[in-house]
């Protein structure tokens, strides 16, 4: 039997045009690897995304 997970990876784009893949239930703040701007913050469960979501993987 196939097991389905609720956690997803998200492809997001920063304002500096950098594209990055982040985990949808990250337990810490996620920053852009190029400019250092905060892309997402932890809320205890799912993350609060502060950048543009391009794709759900």
Backbone torsions as a table, in degrees:
resi	resn	phi	psi	omega
1	UNK	NA	132.2	-178.7
2	UNK	-77.8	136.0	-178.6
3	UNK	-100.8	126.9	180.0
4	UNK	-99.3	137.4	178.0
5	UNK	-106.0	151.1	178.9
6	UNK	-93.7	-14.3	-179.4
7	UNK	-82.7	141.0	-176.3
8	UNK	-133.4	160.0	171.3
9	UNK	-102.2	144.9	-178.0
10	UNK	-121.7	136.8	172.7
11	UNK	-96.8	119.1	-176.9
12	UNK	-121.9	158.9	177.8
13	UNK	-122.6	129.5	176.9
14	UNK	-80.9	167.2	177.2
15	UNK	-66.7	-19.9	177.6
16	UNK	-84.8	8.5	177.3
17	UNK	76.9	6.0	176.0
18	UNK	-75.5	132.7	176.3
19	UNK	-102.8	136.4	-174.0
20	UNK	-143.4	146.8	176.7
21	UNK	-101.8	127.2	-178.9
22	UNK	-126.7	159.4	179.9
23	UNK	-86.7	135.5	-175.2
24	UNK	-69.8	-13.6	178.7
25	UNK	-128.0	43.9	-179.5
26	UNK	-64.6	144.0	-177.7
27	UNK	-97.0	4.8	179.0
28	UNK	-140.0	172.7	179.0
29	UNK	-69.1	136.1	179.6
30	UNK	-107.5	124.7	-178.6
31	UNK	-113.5	155.3	176.9
32	UNK	-66.3	136.5	-179.0
33	UNK	-74.6	-17.1	-178.1
34	UNK	-94.7	-56.6	-173.7
35	UNK	-104.6	-13.1	177.5
36	UNK	86.6	1.5	178.8
37	UNK	-68.5	145.7	179.6
38	UNK	-71.2	122.7	178.9
39	UNK	-93.5	-33.8	-178.1
40	UNK	-156.7	151.9	178.0
41	UNK	-125.4	147.4	178.1
42	UNK	-75.0	142.4	176.9
43	UNK	-121.4	8.1	-178.3
44	UNK	102.8	-22.9	177.8
45	UNK	-133.0	-104.0	174.4
46	UNK	-74.2	160.8	179.8
47	UNK	-89.5	157.0	173.7
48	UNK	-99.1	110.7	-176.1
49	UNK	-83.6	129.9	-179.3
50	UNK	-111.9	16.7	178.5
51	UNK	-134.5	-179.3	-176.6
52	UNK	-81.8	125.9	177.1
53	UNK	-85.6	122.9	-179.9
54	UNK	-92.6	-37.1	-173.1
55	UNK	-160.7	146.9	173.2
56	UNK	-104.1	121.6	-175.5
57	UNK	-99.0	NA	NA
